[in-house]
Amino acid sequence: MQGADLAFYFNYANLNFTNISRSQLEINNRLPEGFYTFCFEAIDYESGKAISRPSCASAYLSLNDPAIIINPICESVVENISLQNILFQWQLSNDNGNLNLSQLTHQIDLCEVNNSWSNPTTAILNNQALPIWQSSPLPQNNYLYTNIDPPLEKGKQYVFEVKTLESNGRSRFKNNCYSMPYHFHYGYYENDTIDIVKPEDTFQFTLGTVSKFKWKKPRKALNSQFVTYTLKLVEVNENQDLEDAILNNSAFYQQTYLPVNDAEIDKTIPVMFWTNVKRMGNYAWQVYAQSGTQQVAKSKVQRFTGPPDIETFIAGGFLMAVTKLTAFNKVTNVISGKCKTILNPA
């Protein structure tokens, strides 16, 4: 007896369905995964009496797992963006022996995540990802994405899936043959902003003020992003614009620090440099941020002033501590600025 001899009995029109509908079976043309017992018994057509003993066999029906992605690693950042060169790589994990690997091909679907608040893992499912590229069927389990493929944008987030196809048209893989979606950033976001914490703009240091500079991580930096900061301080010439000074004047202090992933960064200028700050001198400073090979952010250029010509003076019997001196005429001894004192309780 051949399988074709039994085809009539397995025609859906000739079957009784229990715990599954005919329409469910017709959609995929296969039984759901699970443990089954298949029994055969010969029945007399006229009388309905059994004319053979039941013969049963058990089997666990399961689909193959879809492809497992190896590269790019999920949530990673592709830092080498000078030349678009991304290796997509995957493998089959639990081939149960019923596959002919020579009949398999793979298809990569690459999408751009539409916005920053979407969960990239579910972005494709929720229509929050824009399809930008689909590979042709690939016989191998890798693909090198280069400049001949659609260009990716720096700082953007992308999500992709790998679908495994069978040349015979069957679909013997879970999740409709799709891998789990993996996502990555193509480089880091550029033209970002570093917010300054202190000193505030136009701040005047005194001889007793600690030479501490503090700023925040770039606004749009990733949670896992390490940043290398460069702090630059220059003296500003009379009537010179701050931007021009920071670009063209020689730095009296410039330091690049080791990469960190801190929310706030504070650095103190070494005394050997800070003692060169002139009294009432005008200075500009700025912070630059770099991740990988990209300059990703910078602060606005801010101004500070060196220590005042006088730190204290007596007025009305009170010791006045100068906090900001805006002008001091050494001929007339006329000064302007701000100071503070302690008033004795009456």
Residue pairs with C-beta under 8 A, 6 or more apart in sequence:
8 14
12 22
12 25
12 26
15 22
17 25
20 31
20 32
25 31
28 171
31 61
32 61
33 61
33 62
33 63
34 60
34 61
35 58
35 59
35 60
35 61
36 58
36 59
36 60
36 61
37 56
37 57
37 58
38 56
38 57
38 58
38 59
39 54
39 55
39 56
40 54
40 55
40 56
41 50
41 52
41 53
41 54
41 55
42 50
42 51
42 52
43 49
43 50
43 51
44 50
44 51
62 96
63 172
63 173
63 174
64 92
64 94
64 95
64 96
64 98
64 99
64 172
64 173
64 174
65 92
65 93
65 94
65 173
65 174
66 162
66 163
66 164
66 173
66 174
66 175
66 177
66 178
66 179
66 180
67 90
67 91
67 92
67 106
67 141
67 162
67 164
67 179
68 90
68 91
68 92
68 93
68 179
68 180
69 88
69 89
69 90
69 160
69 162
69 179
69 180
69 182
70 89
70 90
70 91
71 87
71 88
71 89
72 78
72 86
72 87
72 88
72 182
72 184
73 182
73 184
74 182
74 183
74 184
75 183
75 184
75 224
76 184
76 185
77 184
77 185
77 186
77 187
77 188
77 222
77 224
77 225
77 292
78 86
78 184
78 185
78 186
78 187
79 187
79 188
79 291
79 292
79 293
80 292
80 293
81 154
81 186
81 187
81 293
81 294
82 293
83 147
84 145
84 146
84 147
84 149
84 151
84 152
85 144
85 145
85 146
86 144
86 145
86 152
87 142
87 143
87 144
87 145
88 108
88 142
88 143
88 144
88 145
88 160
88 162
89 141
89 142
90 106
90 141
90 142
90 162
90 179
91 141
92 99
92 104
92 141
92 164
95 101
98 172
99 166
99 172
103 166
103 167
103 168
104 139
104 164
104 165
104 166
104 167
105 137
105 138
105 139
105 164
105 165
105 167
106 135
106 137
106 138
106 139
106 140
106 141
106 162
106 163
106 164
106 165
107 134
107 135
107 136
107 137
107 138
107 162
107 163
107 165
108 133
108 134
108 135
108 138
108 143
108 160
108 161
108 162
109 124
109 131
109 133
109 134
109 160
109 161
109 162
109 163
110 131
110 132
110 133
110 134
110 145
110 158
110 159
110 160
111 123
111 124
111 129
111 130
111 131
111 132
111 158
111 159
111 160
112 129
112 130
112 132
112 153
112 156
112 157
112 158
113 120
113 123
113 128
113 129
113 156
113 157
113 158
113 159
113 183
114 123
114 128
114 129
114 130
115 128
116 157
118 126
118 128
118 129
119 126
120 129
120 157
120 159
120 181
120 183
121 159
121 180
121 181
121 183
122 128
122 181
123 129
123 159
123 181
123 183
124 159
124 161
124 181
129 159
132 150
132 158
133 149
133 150
135 143
137 165
152 158
152 186
153 186
154 186
154 187
154 188
154 189
154 190
154 294
155 185
155 186
155 187
155 188
155 189
155 190
155 220
156 185
156 186
157 183
157 184
157 185
157 186
158 183
158 184
158 185
158 186
159 181
159 182
159 183
160 181
160 182
160 183
161 178
161 179
161 180
161 181
161 182
162 178
162 179
163 176
163 177
163 178
163 179
164 173
164 177
164 179
165 177
166 172
171 177
185 222
187 292
187 294
188 221
188 222
188 225
188 291
188 292
188 294
188 296
189 218
189 220
189 221
189 296
190 294
190 295
190 296
190 297
191 297
192 218
192 219
192 220
192 221
192 289
192 296
192 297
193 218
193 219
193 297
193 298
193 299
193 300
194 215
194 216
194 217
194 218
194 287
194 289
194 297
194 298
194 299
195 215
195 216
195 219
195 299
196 214
196 215
196 216
196 287
196 299
196 300
196 302
197 214
197 215
197 216
197 264
197 266
198 212
198 213
198 214
199 205
199 212
199 213
199 302
199 304
200 302
201 302
201 303
202 302
202 303
202 304
202 305
203 304
203 305
204 304
204 305
204 306
204 307
204 308
204 323
204 324
204 325
205 211
205 277
205 304
205 305
205 306
205 307
206 307
206 308
206 311
206 322
206 323
207 307
207 311
208 311
209 307
210 268
211 268
211 269
211 271
211 274
211 277
212 266
212 267
212 268
213 231
213 266
213 267
213 268
213 269
213 285
213 287
214 264
214 265
214 266
214 267
215 229
215 264
215 265
215 266
215 287
215 299
216 263
216 264
216 265
217 225
217 227
217 261
217 262
217 263
217 264
217 265
218 227
218 289
218 296
218 297
219 297
221 227
221 291
221 296
221 297
224 261
225 261
225 291
226 259
226 260
226 261
226 291
227 259
227 260
227 261
227 289
227 290
227 291
227 296
227 297
228 256
228 257
228 258
228 259
228 289
228 290
228 291
229 256
229 257
229 260
229 265
229 287
229 288
229 289
229 290
230 254
230 255
230 256
230 257
230 287
230 288
230 289
230 290
231 253
231 254
231 255
231 257
231 267
231 285
231 287
232 246
232 251
232 253
232 254
232 285
232 286
232 287
232 288
233 251
233 252
233 253
233 254
233 269
233 283
233 284
233 285
234 245
234 246
234 249
234 250
234 251
234 252
234 283
234 284
234 285
235 245
235 249
235 252
235 278
235 281
235 282
235 283
236 242
236 245
236 249
236 282
236 283
236 284
236 303
237 245
237 249
238 282
240 249
242 284
242 301
242 302
242 303
243 301
245 284
245 301
246 284
246 285
246 286
246 301
252 273
252 276
252 277
252 283
253 269
253 273
255 267
257 265
257 267
259 291
277 283
277 306
277 307
278 306
279 306
279 307
279 308
279 309
280 305
280 306
280 307
280 308
280 309
280 325
280 328
281 305
281 306
282 303
282 305
282 306
283 303
283 304
283 305
283 306
284 301
284 302
284 303
285 301
285 302
285 304
286 298
286 299
286 300
286 301
286 302
287 298
287 299
288 295
288 297
288 298
289 295
289 296
289 297
289 298
290 296
305 324
308 322
308 324
308 325
308 328
308 337
309 325
309 328
309 330
310 322
310 325
310 328
310 335
311 321
311 322
312 319
312 320
312 321
312 322
313 320
313 322
313 339
314 320
315 341
318 341
318 342
318 343
319 341
319 342
320 339
320 340
320 341
321 339
321 340
321 341
322 337
322 338
322 339
323 337
323 338
323 339
323 340
324 337
324 338
325 335
325 336
325 337
326 336
326 337
327 334
327 335
327 336
327 337
328 334
328 335
328 336
329 335
